[in-house]
Amino acid sequence: MRSTFPKRETTKFSWNVTRKSDGLPLTAVENQLKFSGGVAAESGEISISKTEKRRLTVSFVMPESDVRIQFKINEDGKQPEEVLLDNNVLDSDVLGAVRLIVPRELKLPYDMLTKKKKYTCQAVRLPYSFPI
């Protein structure tokens, strides 16, 4: 997150992290939902100036369904007053992923460019971190 305002501004923000299958929000208990980067809550106020950049993150254990993540900051453009609001809402769909464990035999020697090998992989629930 970064600001183009000439002085430090304080504005409201909110995170919405929901399961796409039923629209229910992820929780700290069930999904180990955590926020970091100077914010420890799902919504509130944040201050930022033109000279600083801040990486806000949300992390969670991926549920069985895909996830929708929304981050909103100064959504209505009133505090501080803004004309361009296109970049005030970030909306992203996170698809379920599987962990790929690469067997030692698939690692390439320094002088080999490609190698074909078939193997099976197992689906495993993984924690996911979404930086802003």
N, CA, C and O atoms as a GROMACS GRO file, in nm:
protein
  528
    1MET      N    1   0.084  -0.116   0.000
    1MET     CA    2   0.000   0.000   0.000
    1MET      C    3   0.090   0.123   0.000
    1MET      O    4   0.189   0.128   0.072
    2ARG      N    5   0.055   0.220  -0.081
    2ARG     CA    6   0.128   0.346  -0.080
    2ARG      C    7   0.032   0.460  -0.110
    2ARG      O    8  -0.074   0.439  -0.168
    3SER      N    9   0.071   0.578  -0.072
    3SER     CA   10  -0.014   0.696  -0.086
    3SER      C   11   0.052   0.798  -0.178
    3SER      O   12   0.174   0.805  -0.186
    4THR      N   13  -0.030   0.876  -0.246
    4THR     CA   14   0.022   0.986  -0.326
    4THR      C   15  -0.018   1.121  -0.266
    4THR      O   16   0.009   1.225  -0.325
    5PHE      N   17  -0.083   1.119  -0.150
    5PHE     CA   18  -0.119   1.244  -0.084
    5PHE      C   19   0.006   1.311  -0.027
    5PHE      O   20   0.095   1.241   0.022
    6PRO      N   21   0.014   1.445  -0.032
    6PRO     CA   22   0.135   1.514   0.010
    6PRO      C   23   0.166   1.504   0.159
    6PRO      O   24   0.282   1.515   0.198
    7LYS      N   25   0.065   1.482   0.244
    7LYS     CA   26   0.090   1.471   0.389
    7LYS      C   27   0.028   1.342   0.441
    7LYS      O   28  -0.047   1.274   0.371
    8ARG      N   29   0.062   1.309   0.564
    8ARG     CA   30   0.009   1.187   0.627
    8ARG      C   31  -0.143   1.197   0.636
    8ARG      O   32  -0.199   1.297   0.679
    9GLU      N   33  -0.208   1.088   0.592
    9GLU     CA   34  -0.354   1.080   0.595
    9GLU      C   35  -0.396   0.955   0.671
    9GLU      O   36  -0.328   0.852   0.667
   10THR      N   37  -0.509   0.965   0.739
   10THR     CA   38  -0.569   0.852   0.809
   10THR      C   39  -0.702   0.820   0.743
   10THR      O   40  -0.782   0.910   0.718
   11THR      N   41  -0.724   0.694   0.714
   11THR     CA   42  -0.847   0.653   0.648
   11THR      C   43  -0.892   0.516   0.698
   11THR      O   44  -0.817   0.448   0.768
   12LYS      N   45  -1.012   0.479   0.662
   12LYS     CA   46  -1.068   0.350   0.704
   12LYS      C   47  -1.031   0.241   0.602
   12LYS      O   48  -1.018   0.267   0.483
   13PHE      N   49  -1.015   0.119   0.654
   13PHE     CA   50  -0.987   0.004   0.568
   13PHE      C   51  -1.071  -0.113   0.617
   13PHE      O   52  -1.122  -0.113   0.729
   14SER      N   53  -1.085  -0.214   0.531
   14SER     CA   54  -1.151  -0.338   0.573
   14SER      C   55  -1.104  -0.454   0.486
   14SER      O   56  -1.074  -0.436   0.368
   15TRP      N   57  -1.099  -0.572   0.546
   15TRP     CA   58  -1.070  -0.697   0.478
   15TRP      C   59  -1.199  -0.779   0.476
   15TRP      O   60  -1.273  -0.778   0.575
   16ASN      N   61  -1.226  -0.847   0.368
   16ASN     CA   62  -1.334  -0.946   0.361
   16ASN      C   63  -1.273  -1.072   0.301
   16ASN      O   64  -1.233  -1.073   0.184
   17VAL      N   65  -1.266  -1.178   0.379
   17VAL     CA   66  -1.209  -1.305   0.334
   17VAL      C   67  -1.320  -1.409   0.349
   17VAL      O   68  -1.356  -1.446   0.460
   18THR      N   69  -1.374  -1.455   0.235
   18THR     CA   70  -1.489  -1.545   0.238
   18THR      C   71  -1.465  -1.669   0.152
   18THR      O   72  -1.386  -1.667   0.058
   19ARG      N   73  -1.536  -1.775   0.187
   19ARG     CA   74  -1.536  -1.896   0.104
   19ARG      C   75  -1.627  -1.871  -0.015
   19ARG      O   76  -1.738  -1.819   0.002
   20LYS      N   77  -1.582  -1.907  -0.133
   20LYS     CA   78  -1.666  -1.886  -0.253
   20LYS      C   79  -1.782  -1.984  -0.256
   20LYS      O   80  -1.886  -1.953  -0.316
   21SER      N   81  -1.769  -2.099  -0.195
   21SER     CA   82  -1.873  -2.200  -0.201
   21SER      C   83  -2.002  -2.157  -0.133
   21SER      O   84  -2.111  -2.186  -0.183
   22ASP      N   85  -1.992  -2.087  -0.019
   22ASP     CA   86  -2.112  -2.048   0.054
   22ASP      C   87  -2.113  -1.901   0.099
   22ASP      O   88  -2.210  -1.856   0.158
   23GLY      N   89  -2.006  -1.827   0.072
   23GLY     CA   90  -2.000  -1.686   0.107
   23GLY      C   91  -1.973  -1.658   0.254
   23GLY      O   92  -1.972  -1.542   0.295
   24LEU      N   93  -1.950  -1.762   0.334
   24LEU     CA   94  -1.923  -1.742   0.476
   24LEU      C   95  -1.780  -1.694   0.497
   24LEU      O   96  -1.689  -1.736   0.426
   25PRO      N   97  -1.760  -1.606   0.596
   25PRO     CA   98  -1.624  -1.554   0.620
   25PRO      C   99  -1.535  -1.659   0.685
   25PRO      O  100  -1.582  -1.745   0.759
   26LEU      N  101  -1.405  -1.650   0.657
   26LEU     CA  102  -1.307  -1.732   0.725
   26LEU      C  103  -1.291  -1.677   0.866
   26LEU      O  104  -1.313  -1.558   0.890
   27THR      N  105  -1.253  -1.764   0.960
   27THR     CA  106  -1.242  -1.720   1.100
   27THR      C  107  -1.103  -1.752   1.156
   27THR      O  108  -1.029  -1.833   1.101
   28ALA      N  109  -1.071  -1.683   1.266
   28ALA     CA  110  -0.943  -1.707   1.332
   28ALA      C  111  -0.938  -1.846   1.392
   28ALA      O  112  -0.831  -1.908   1.396
   29VAL      N  113  -1.052  -1.897   1.440
   29VAL     CA  114  -1.055  -2.029   1.504
   29VAL      C  115  -1.043  -2.140   1.400
   29VAL      O  116  -0.956  -2.226   1.411
   30GLU      N  117  -1.130  -2.139   1.301
   30GLU     CA  118  -1.134  -2.248   1.204
   30GLU      C  119  -1.021  -2.241   1.101
   30GLU      O  120  -0.965  -2.344   1.064
   31ASN      N  121  -0.986  -2.120   1.055
   31ASN     CA  122  -0.890  -2.104   0.945
   31ASN      C  123  -0.761  -2.037   0.986
   31ASN      O  124  -0.676  -2.009   0.900
   32GLN      N  125  -0.743  -2.010   1.113
   32GLN     CA  126  -0.623  -1.941   1.163
   32GLN      C  127  -0.602  -1.808   1.089
   32GLN      O  128  -0.489  -1.775   1.052
   33LEU      N  129  -0.708  -1.734   1.068
   33LEU     CA  130  -0.706  -1.606   0.997
   33LEU      C  131  -0.629  -1.504   1.079
   33LEU      O  132  -0.660  -1.480   1.195
   34LYS      N  133  -0.527  -1.442   1.017
   34LYS     CA  134  -0.443  -1.343   1.084
   34LYS      C  135  -0.415  -1.227   0.990
   34LYS      O  136  -0.402  -1.247   0.869
   35PHE      N  137  -0.405  -1.107   1.045
   35PHE     CA  138  -0.372  -0.987   0.969
   35PHE      C  139  -0.242  -0.930   1.023
   35PHE      O  140  -0.218  -0.933   1.144
   36SER      N  141  -0.158  -0.877   0.934
   36SER     CA  142  -0.032  -0.817   0.980
   36SER      C  143   0.009  -0.704   0.886
   36SER      O  144  -0.059  -0.675   0.787
   37GLY      N  145   0.120  -0.641   0.918
   37GLY     CA  146   0.169  -0.529   0.840
   37GLY      C  147   0.127  -0.396   0.901
   37GLY      O  148   0.111  -0.296   0.830
   38GLY      N  149   0.109  -0.396   1.031
   38GLY     CA  150   0.066  -0.272   1.098
   38GLY      C  151  -0.082  -0.271   1.130
   38GLY      O  152  -0.130  -0.179   1.196
   39VAL      N  153  -0.154  -0.373   1.085
   39VAL     CA  154  -0.295  -0.385   1.121
   39VAL      C  155  -0.317  -0.524   1.179
   39VAL      O  156  -0.267  -0.623   1.125
   40ALA      N  157  -0.391  -0.531   1.288
   40ALA     CA  158  -0.413  -0.661   1.351
   40ALA      C  159  -0.560  -0.698   1.352
   40ALA      O  160  -0.599  -0.797   1.415
   41ALA      N  161  -0.642  -0.621   1.282
   41ALA     CA  162  -0.786  -0.646   1.282
   41ALA      C  163  -0.840  -0.649   1.140
   41ALA      O  164  -0.772  -0.608   1.045
   42GLU      N  165  -0.962  -0.697   1.126
   42GLU     CA  166  -1.028  -0.708   0.997
   42GLU      C  167  -1.067  -0.573   0.940
   42GLU      O  168  -1.080  -0.558   0.818
   43SER      N  169  -1.086  -0.474   1.026
   43SER     CA  170  -1.120  -0.339   0.980
   43SER      C  171  -1.073  -0.239   1.084
   43SER      O  172  -1.045  -0.275   1.198
   44GLY      N  173  -1.066  -0.113   1.042
   44GLY     CA  174  -1.022  -0.008   1.133
   44GLY      C  175  -0.970   0.111   1.055
   44GLY      O  176  -1.010   0.136   0.941
   45GLU      N  177  -0.880   0.185   1.119
   45GLU     CA  178  -0.819   0.302   1.056
   45GLU      C  179  -0.670   0.277   1.039
   45GLU      O  180  -0.608   0.206   1.118
   46ILE      N  181  -0.615   0.338   0.935
   46ILE     CA  182  -0.472   0.325   0.907
   46ILE      C  183  -0.420   0.459   0.858
   46ILE      O  184  -0.489   0.533   0.788
   47SER      N  185  -0.296   0.491   0.896
   47SER     CA  186  -0.231   0.615   0.853
   47SER      C  187  -0.115   0.582   0.761
   47SER      O  188  -0.042   0.485   0.783
   48ILE      N  189  -0.099   0.664   0.658
   48ILE     CA  190   0.012   0.645   0.565
   48ILE      C  191   0.045   0.779   0.500
   48ILE      O  192  -0.042   0.863   0.478
   49SER      N  193   0.174   0.796   0.470
   49SER     CA  194   0.218   0.920   0.403
   49SER      C  195   0.278   0.886   0.267
   49SER      O  196   0.300   0.769   0.235
   50LYS      N  197   0.305   0.989   0.190
   50LYS     CA  198   0.359   0.971   0.055
   50LYS      C  199   0.498   0.907   0.057
   50LYS      O  200   0.536   0.839  -0.039
   51THR      N  201   0.573   0.928   0.163
   51THR     CA  202   0.711   0.881   0.169
   51THR      C  203   0.726   0.737   0.219
   51THR      O  204   0.837   0.685   0.223
   52GLU      N  205   0.617   0.674   0.258
   52GLU     CA  206   0.628   0.537   0.309
   52GLU      C  207   0.544   0.439   0.228
   52GLU      O  208   0.444   0.475   0.166
   53LYS      N  209   0.588   0.314   0.231
   53LYS     CA  210   0.513   0.205   0.171
   53LYS      C  211   0.488   0.103   0.281
   53LYS      O  212   0.572   0.086   0.370
   54ARG      N  213   0.377   0.036   0.275
   54ARG     CA  214   0.345  -0.063   0.376
   54ARG      C  215   0.286  -0.187   0.311
   54ARG      O  216   0.198  -0.176   0.224
   55ARG      N  217   0.332  -0.303   0.351
   55ARG     CA  218   0.279  -0.429   0.300
   55ARG      C  219   0.184  -0.485   0.406
   55ARG      O  220   0.226  -0.522   0.515
   56LEU      N  221   0.057  -0.489   0.371
   56LEU     CA  222  -0.043  -0.549   0.458
   56LEU      C  223  -0.066  -0.692   0.412
   56LEU      O  224  -0.072  -0.718   0.292
   57THR      N  225  -0.077  -0.784   0.506
   57THR     CA  226  -0.096  -0.923   0.468
   57THR      C  227  -0.210  -0.986   0.547
   57THR      O  228  -0.240  -0.948   0.660
   58VAL      N  229  -0.270  -1.082   0.484
   58VAL     CA  230  -0.367  -1.169   0.551
   58VAL      C  231  -0.320  -1.312   0.527
   58VAL      O  232  -0.282  -1.347   0.415
   59SER      N  233  -0.321  -1.392   0.630
   59SER     CA  234  -0.281  -1.532   0.614
   59SER      C  235  -0.387  -1.621   0.677
   59SER      O  236  -0.455  -1.582   0.772
   60PHE      N  237  -0.401  -1.741   0.623
   60PHE     CA  238  -0.502  -1.834   0.670
   60PHE      C  239  -0.472  -1.974   0.618
   60PHE      O  240  -0.393  -1.991   0.525
   61VAL      N  241  -0.536  -2.073   0.679
   61VAL     CA  242  -0.529  -2.210   0.628
   61VAL      C  243  -0.640  -2.222   0.525
   61VAL      O  244  -0.756  -2.193   0.553
   62MET      N  245  -0.602  -2.263   0.406
   62MET     CA  246  -0.695  -2.271   0.295
   62MET      C  247  -0.806  -2.372   0.325
   62MET      O  248  -0.776  -2.487   0.358
   63PRO      N  249  -0.933  -2.330   0.314
   63PRO     CA  250  -1.042  -2.426   0.333
   63PRO      C  251  -1.058  -2.516   0.211
   63PRO      O  252  -0.981  -2.507   0.116
   64GLU      N  253  -1.157  -2.603   0.216
   64GLU     CA  254  -1.180  -2.696   0.106
   64GLU      C  255  -1.223  -2.625  -0.023
   64GLU      O  256  -1.199  -2.676  -0.132
   65SER      N  257  -1.287  -2.509  -0.011
   65SER     CA  258  -1.333  -2.437  -0.130
   65SER      C  259  -1.237  -2.323  -0.163
   65SER      O  260  -1.150  -2.289  -0.084
   66ASP      N  261  -1.254  -2.265  -0.282
   66ASP     CA  262  -1.178  -2.147  -0.321
   66ASP      C  263  -1.218  -2.031  -0.231
   66ASP      O  264  -1.322  -2.035  -0.166
   67VAL      N  265  -1.135  -1.927  -0.229
   67VAL     CA  266  -1.154  -1.815  -0.138
   67VAL      C  267  -1.157  -1.684  -0.216
   67VAL      O  268  -1.086  -1.668  -0.315
   68ARG      N  269  -1.239  -1.590  -0.170
   68ARG     CA  270  -1.242  -1.455  -0.226
   68ARG      C  271  -1.188  -1.360  -0.120
   68ARG      O  272  -1.234  -1.361  -0.006
   69ILE      N  273  -1.091  -1.278  -0.160
   69ILE     CA  274  -1.031  -1.181  -0.069
   69ILE      C  275  -1.057  -1.041  -0.124
   69ILE      O  276  -1.029  -1.013  -0.240
   70GLN      N  277  -1.112  -0.955  -0.040
   70GLN     CA  278  -1.132  -0.815  -0.076
   70GLN      C  279  -1.061  -0.729   0.027
   70GLN      O  280  -1.071  -0.752   0.148
   71PHE      N  281  -0.989  -0.629  -0.022
   71PHE     CA  282  -0.930  -0.527   0.064
   71PHE      C  283  -0.983  -0.393   0.017
   71PHE      O  284  -0.972  -0.360  -0.101
   72LYS      N  285  -1.040  -0.317   0.109
   72LYS     CA  286  -1.096  -0.187   0.074
   72LYS      C  287  -1.032  -0.081   0.162
   72LYS      O  288  -1.016  -0.099   0.283
   73ILE      N  289  -0.994   0.030   0.099
   73ILE     CA  290  -0.939   0.143   0.172
   73ILE      C  291  -1.000   0.270   0.117
   73ILE      O  292  -1.001   0.292  -0.004
   74ASN      N  293  -1.052   0.354   0.205
   74ASN     CA  294  -1.119   0.478   0.165
   74ASN      C  295  -1.216   0.450   0.049
   74ASN      O  296  -1.212   0.518  -0.054
   75GLU      N  297  -1.300   0.350   0.069
   75GLU     CA  298  -1.387   0.302  -0.038
   75GLU      C  299  -1.478   0.411  -0.096
   75GLU      O  300  -1.499   0.415  -0.217
   76ASP      N  301  -1.530   0.498  -0.012
   76ASP     CA  302  -1.621   0.603  -0.060
   76ASP      C  303  -1.547   0.728  -0.108
   76ASP      O  304  -1.609   0.818  -0.165
   77GLY      N  305  -1.415   0.736  -0.085
   77GLY     CA  306  -1.335   0.849  -0.133
   77GLY      C  307  -1.359   0.978  -0.058
   77GLY      O  308  -1.338   1.086  -0.114
   78LYS      N  309  -1.403   0.970   0.068
   78LYS     CA  310  -1.436   1.092   0.143
   78LYS      C  311  -1.335   1.128   0.251
   78LYS      O  312  -1.330   1.244   0.293
   79GLN      N  313  -1.256   1.033   0.297
   79GLN     CA  314  -1.162   1.062   0.405
   79GLN      C  315  -1.028   0.995   0.378
   79GLN      O  316  -1.011   0.880   0.419
   80PRO      N  317  -0.934   1.057   0.313
   80PRO     CA  318  -0.936   1.191   0.254
   80PRO      C  319  -1.016   1.192   0.124
   80PRO      O  320  -1.046   1.086   0.067
   81GLU      N  321  -1.051   1.308   0.079
   81GLU     CA  322  -1.131   1.322  -0.042
   81GLU      C  323  -1.048   1.283  -0.165
   81GLU      O  324  -0.937   1.330  -0.184
   82GLU      N  325  -1.106   1.194  -0.246
   82GLU     CA  326  -1.042   1.146  -0.368
   82GLU      C  327  -1.140   1.148  -0.484
   82GLU      O  328  -1.260   1.132  -0.465
   83VAL      N  329  -1.087   1.168  -0.604
   83VAL     CA  330  -1.170   1.162  -0.723
   83VAL      C  331  -1.159   1.025  -0.788
   83VAL      O  332  -1.260   0.966  -0.827
   84LEU      N  333  -1.036   0.973  -0.800
   84LEU     CA  334  -1.014   0.841  -0.859
   84LEU      C  335  -1.023   0.734  -0.750
   84LEU      O  336  -0.943   0.731  -0.657
   85LEU      N  337  -1.123   0.646  -0.763
   85LEU     CA  338  -1.144   0.542  -0.662
   85LEU      C  339  -1.115   0.402  -0.715
   85LEU      O  340  -1.135   0.304  -0.644
   86ASP      N  341  -1.068   0.392  -0.840
   86ASP     CA  342  -1.046   0.261  -0.903
   86ASP      C  343  -0.948   0.173  -0.825
   86ASP      O  344  -0.963   0.051  -0.826
   87ASN      N  345  -0.851   0.232  -0.759
   87ASN     CA  346  -0.749   0.153  -0.690
   87ASN      C  347  -0.776   0.139  -0.540
   87ASN      O  348  -0.686   0.099  -0.466
   88ASN      N  349  -0.896   0.172  -0.496
   88ASN     CA  350  -0.926   0.166  -0.353
   88ASN      C  351  -0.984   0.032  -0.309
   88ASN      O  352  -0.998   0.007  -0.190
   89VAL      N  353  -1.017  -0.053  -0.405
   89VAL     CA  354  -1.070  -0.186  -0.373
   89VAL      C  355  -0.991  -0.290  -0.452
   89VAL      O  356  -0.981  -0.284  -0.574
   90LEU      N  357  -0.934  -0.384  -0.378
   90LEU     CA  358  -0.862  -0.496  -0.439
   90LEU      C  359  -0.948  -0.619  -0.418
   90LEU      O  360  -0.983  -0.653  -0.305
   91ASP      N  361  -0.982  -0.686  -0.527
   91ASP     CA  362  -1.067  -0.804  -0.520
   91ASP      C  363  -0.995  -0.918  -0.590
   91ASP      O  364  -0.957  -0.905  -0.707
   92SER      N  365  -0.975  -1.028  -0.520
   92SER     CA  366  -0.897  -1.137  -0.576
   92SER      C  367  -0.959  -1.271  -0.540
   92SER      O  368  -1.012  -1.288  -0.430
   93ASP      N  369  -0.953  -1.364  -0.631
   93ASP     CA  370  -0.998  -1.500  -0.606
   93ASP      C  371  -0.875  -1.588  -0.589
   93ASP      O  372  -0.787  -1.590  -0.674
   94VAL      N  373  -0.871  -1.660  -0.479
   94VAL     CA  374  -0.761  -1.750  -0.452
   94VAL      C  375  -0.812  -1.891  -0.474
   94VAL      O  376  -0.909  -1.933  -0.412
   95LEU      N  377  -0.746  -1.963  -0.561
   95LEU     CA  378  -0.786  -2.100  -0.591
   95LEU      C  379  -0.709  -2.196  -0.503
   95LEU      O  380  -0.595  -2.170  -0.466
   96GLY      N  381  -0.772  -2.306  -0.468
   96GLY     CA  382  -0.705  -2.408  -0.389
   96GLY      C  383  -0.578  -2.455  -0.458
   96GLY      O  384  -0.574  -2.462  -0.581
   97ALA      N  385  -0.477  -2.487  -0.383
   97ALA     CA  386  -0.348  -2.530  -0.439
   97ALA      C  387  -0.307  -2.661  -0.374
   97ALA      O  388  -0.355  -2.696  -0.266
   98VAL      N  389  -0.219  -2.729  -0.438
   98VAL     CA  390  -0.163  -2.851  -0.380
   98VAL      C  391  -0.013  -2.834  -0.366
   98VAL      O  392   0.049  -2.761  -0.444
   99ARG      N  393   0.043  -2.899  -0.269
   99ARG     CA  394   0.188  -2.894  -0.248
   99ARG      C  395   0.253  -2.997  -0.339
   99ARG      O  396   0.213  -3.114  -0.340
  100LEU      N  397   0.351  -2.955  -0.413
  100LEU     CA  398   0.426  -3.047  -0.498
  100LEU      C  399   0.560  -3.073  -0.433
  100LEU      O  400   0.639  -2.981  -0.412
  101ILE      N  401   0.583  -3.197  -0.402
  101ILE     CA  402   0.712  -3.236  -0.345
  101ILE      C  403   0.793  -3.295  -0.459
  101ILE      O  404   0.759  -3.400  -0.514
  102VAL      N  405   0.899  -3.227  -0.494
  102VAL     CA  406   0.981  -3.270  -0.607
  102VAL      C  407   1.081  -3.374  -0.559
  102VAL      O  408   1.167  -3.345  -0.476
  103PRO      N  409   1.068  -3.496  -0.611
  103PRO     CA  410   1.165  -3.600  -0.572
  103PRO      C  411   1.306  -3.560  -0.612
  103PRO      O  412   1.326  -3.487  -0.710
  104ARG      N  413   1.400  -3.607  -0.539
  104ARG     CA  414   1.541  -3.573  -0.564
  104ARG      C  415   1.582  -3.606  -0.707
  104ARG      O  416   1.661  -3.534  -0.767
  105GLU      N  417   1.527  -3.715  -0.763
  105GLU     CA  418   1.564  -3.756  -0.898
  105GLU      C  419   1.518  -3.657  -1.004
  105GLU      O  420   1.566  -3.663  -1.118
  106LEU      N  421   1.426  -3.567  -0.972
  106LEU     CA  422   1.378  -3.471  -1.072
  106LEU      C  423   1.461  -3.343  -1.075
  106LEU      O  424   1.445  -3.262  -1.166
  107LYS      N  425   1.546  -3.323  -0.979
  107LYS     CA  426   1.630  -3.205  -0.980
  107LYS      C  427   1.734  -3.220  -1.090
  107LYS      O  428   1.796  -3.325  -1.105
  108LEU      N  429   1.752  -3.114  -1.166
  108LEU     CA  430   1.840  -3.121  -1.282
  108LEU      C  431   1.985  -3.091  -1.245
  108LEU      O  432   2.011  -3.002  -1.164
  109PRO      N  433   2.078  -3.164  -1.305
  109PRO     CA  434   2.219  -3.129  -1.290
  109PRO      C  435   2.245  -2.994  -1.359
  109PRO      O  436   2.164  -2.948  -1.439
  110TYR      N  437   2.355  -2.933  -1.328
  110TYR     CA  438   2.383  -2.799  -1.379
  110TYR      C  439   2.388  -2.792  -1.531
  110TYR      O  440   2.364  -2.686  -1.588
  111ASP      N  441   2.419  -2.903  -1.600
  111ASP     CA  442   2.433  -2.900  -1.746
  111ASP      C  443   2.313  -2.958  -1.820
  111ASP      O  444   2.321  -2.980  -1.941
  112MET      N  445   2.202  -2.984  -1.751
  112MET     CA  446   2.083  -3.040  -1.816
  112MET      C  447   1.972  -2.935  -1.817
  112MET      O  448   1.943  -2.874  -1.714
  113LEU      N  449   1.910  -2.914  -1.934
  113LEU     CA  450   1.807  -2.811  -1.946
  113LEU      C  451   1.667  -2.864  -1.920
  113LEU      O  452   1.584  -2.794  -1.861
  114THR      N  453   1.638  -2.986  -1.963
  114THR     CA  454   1.504  -3.043  -1.942
  114THR      C  455   1.514  -3.191  -1.908
  114THR      O  456   1.614  -3.258  -1.933
  115LYS      N  457   1.404  -3.240  -1.848
  115LYS     CA  458   1.396  -3.380  -1.816
  115LYS      C  459   1.247  -3.413  -1.801
  115LYS      O  460   1.176  -3.341  -1.732
  116LYS      N  461   1.200  -3.519  -1.864
  116LYS     CA  462   1.060  -3.558  -1.854
  116LYS      C  463   1.046  -3.670  -1.752
  116LYS      O  464   1.122  -3.767  -1.754
  117LYS      N  465   0.949  -3.655  -1.664
  117LYS     CA  466   0.925  -3.756  -1.562
  117LYS      C  467   0.780  -3.745  -1.518
  117LYS      O  468   0.731  -3.634  -1.497
  118LYS      N  469   0.711  -3.857  -1.502
  118LYS     CA  470   0.574  -3.857  -1.452
  118LYS      C  471   0.576  -3.900  -1.306
  118LYS      O  472   0.650  -3.991  -1.268
  119TYR      N  473   0.493  -3.835  -1.226
  119TYR     CA  474   0.479  -3.875  -1.087
  119TYR      C  475   0.343  -3.829  -1.037
  119TYR      O  476   0.281  -3.741  -1.097
  120THR      N  477   0.296  -3.887  -0.930
  120THR     CA  478   0.166  -3.851  -0.872
  120THR      C  479   0.189  -3.755  -0.756
  120THR      O  480   0.294  -3.756  -0.693
  121CYS      N  481   0.090  -3.673  -0.730
  121CYS     CA  482   0.101  -3.582  -0.617
  121CYS      C  483  -0.023  -3.597  -0.530
  121CYS      O  484  -0.130  -3.636  -0.577
  122GLN      N  485  -0.007  -3.566  -0.402
  122GLN     CA  486  -0.116  -3.575  -0.307
  122GLN      C  487  -0.160  -3.435  -0.269
  122GLN      O  488  -0.076  -3.346  -0.250
  123ALA      N  489  -0.290  -3.414  -0.257
  123ALA     CA  490  -0.344  -3.284  -0.214
  123ALA      C  491  -0.326  -3.271  -0.064
  123ALA      O  492  -0.357  -3.362   0.012
  124VAL      N  493  -0.275  -3.157  -0.022
  124VAL     CA  494  -0.252  -3.129   0.119
  124VAL      C  495  -0.303  -2.989   0.148
  124VAL      O  496  -0.283  -2.898   0.067
  125ARG      N  497  -0.368  -2.968   0.262
  125ARG     CA  498  -0.413  -2.834   0.300
  125ARG      C  499  -0.290  -2.751   0.338
  125ARG      O  500  -0.207  -2.796   0.417
  126LEU      N  501  -0.280  -2.632   0.283
  126LEU     CA  502  -0.165  -2.546   0.305
  126LEU      C  503  -0.207  -2.411   0.360
  126LEU      O  504  -0.314  -2.362   0.325
  127PRO      N  505  -0.126  -2.349   0.444
  127PRO     CA  506  -0.154  -2.209   0.481
  127PRO      C  507  -0.126  -2.120   0.360
  127PRO      O  508  -0.038  -2.149   0.280
  128TYR      N  509  -0.202  -2.012   0.346
  128TYR     CA  510  -0.184  -1.921   0.232
  128TYR      C  511  -0.168  -1.780   0.285
  128TYR      O  512  -0.240  -1.740   0.377
  129SER      N  513  -0.076  -1.707   0.230
  129SER     CA  514  -0.053  -1.568   0.268
  129SER      C  515  -0.075  -1.480   0.149
  129SER      O  516  -0.021  -1.507   0.041
  130PHE      N  517  -0.152  -1.376   0.166
  130PHE     CA  518  -0.188  -1.287   0.055
  130PHE      C  519  -0.136  -1.147   0.084
  130PHE      O  520  -0.198  -1.074   0.162
  131PRO      N  521  -0.022  -1.106   0.025
  131PRO     CA  522   0.030  -0.972   0.053
  131PRO      C  523  -0.041  -0.865  -0.027
  131PRO      O  524  -0.083  -0.889  -0.140
  132ILE      N  525  -0.053  -0.748   0.031
  132ILE     CA  526  -0.112  -0.631  -0.036
  132ILE      C  527  -0.005  -0.527  -0.053
  132ILE      O  528  -0.030  -0.420  -0.107
   0.00000   0.00000   0.00000
